Amino acid sequence: MFETIQYNGSKEENYELLIKQLDSLLEGETDLTANLANASSLLNQFLDQVNWVGFYLMKKSEVILGPFQGLPACVRIPDGKGVCGTATAEKQTMLVDDVHQFPGHIACDAQSQSEIVVPIIMGEQVFGVLDIDSPIKSRFDDTDQKYLEEFVETLKKHI
């Protein structure tokens, strides 16, 4: 039923296709865990040079590990701590070229060198974050940020 897709367009065209695939994949499904699991799987097969793709969900004053693809991860991250906690506290995307230069970085996977974290904001509240790590420095750019923010906006329609 499903198979790995080869993305042959420009980076922008590939992201646009990915977002359409996400919307179609989640259409009609209302289970949060299932939708986040499929979203992380779809992103993991789409993105190259990544070693962790997943979600953390806000509970009280911390984010707690949700569905993901990759090695086991930190379970709880306090609001304002590390890249994920900073994204929740500031309610903005964090694009980090070198995680070892980020004050208070929480090293869940020693292989991670760069990271992007996109907050999922429902109304005025942070619902959680999309977190993606890469084993190479400066893996993510402004184009990734733009389209991963659009990916999250599409995902929000299904949660």
N, C-alpha and C positions, 0 to 999 in steps of 0.2 A: 504494500500500500504506500509506503514512504521510501524514498531513496535520496541519497546525497545529490544535491543539485550543483552543477557547475555554473558559477557566475562569471559571465564573459563580457559584461558591459564595463562602462566607466565605474569608478568608485561610487559616484552619486547614483547612477542607474542601478547598480547592484543593491545599494541600500534601499532605494525606492521599491525594488522587487521584494526584498526581505520584509519590508513593512507591510506590503500587500499580502505576502505569505503569512505573516503573523496574524493579520486581521482575519484571513480566511481560515487558518488553523484553529483559531479560538472561537470562531463564529458559533453561537448557540450553546457554548459550554459555560457554565456558571461556577464551576468548582475552582476556588482560588489556587489550591495546591496543584491541580492538574494544569491550569493555565500558566502558572509560573514555571512549572517543570518543563512544559513544552516550549515556553519562551526562552528559557535558558539553554535548552537543547538546540533550538533553532539558531540562536546566536553563536553557540559553541561551534556548530558545523559551518556557519557562515564566515566567522572571523578567523583569520590566520594569525599565527604568532601570539596566541593567548594561552594561558595555563589555568585560568579560573574564570568562570562566568556564572553569576548567580544573583540571588536576592537576599537581602536582610529586611526583616519586617519590624516596624516600630512597635514596641510594647513599653509603656510608661516612659522611662527616660533612657532607653537603650534600644538598639536594634538587635534582633535575634535571627540567627541563621535560618534561611528558608531554602527552597529548592535551588540546586546549583549543579554545575558540571565541573569536576576537577578534584583535586586532593581534599581530604578532610580540612575543615576550616575552623577559625575561631567561632565560638558559638554566640557570645554576647559582646557587643561593642557599645560602651557608654556614649551618650549624646555628647558631641564635642571632642571625642577622642579619635585619633587616627584619621584616615582619609574618609571612611564611611561616616564616622561620627561628626566630622567637620561639615560634610555635605548635608547632614540632617540639621545641624545647628544653624548653618548659614542658608539652608534651603536653596542651594545652588550646586550646579555641576562642578565637580573637582576633577581637573585634568592634570595629572602629575607625571612629568617626564622622568623623574628619578625619585622613587619612593624613599630612598635612603637619605634624601635631602629634605624630606617632609617632616617638620617637627611633630614628634609624637607618633610617627608611623607605627602601626601594629603589624609585625611580620608574622602572618599566618603561614605563608609559603616562602621559604628562603630564596626560591628561584625568581620570585616576582621582582621586577625592576621598574615597571611603570604601571599606572593604574588610572582608570576613569570610573567615577562614581556619579550616577545620575539619580537625584532624589525623585521619589514618586510622591507627588503632593496632591492630595484629594481635598478640595476646598482650600482651607487655610492650614490643614494639618499634614504633617509628613506621615505617609503610610508606610514607607520603606525606601530602599534604594536598590538600584541595579548596580552591581559592582563587577568590574572586569579587570583582570590582571594580565600582564604580559611579562615574559622572561627577558624582554629586550627593553632598553631605555628608549624613551620618546616614541613609543609604538603608536600612540593616539594623537590625532591632530584635530583641528577645528571642524573638519568635515565629519570625522567620527563623532565629535560632540554634537553637532547639529542633528545628525541622523539618529544617534542613540537617544537624544531627547525626543525626537519624533517617534521612535520605537516605543518609548515609555508612554507617550501620549496615546498611541494606538492601544497599547496594553491596558491603559486605564479604562478604556471602554469595556473591557472584559473582566474587570475585577470589582 
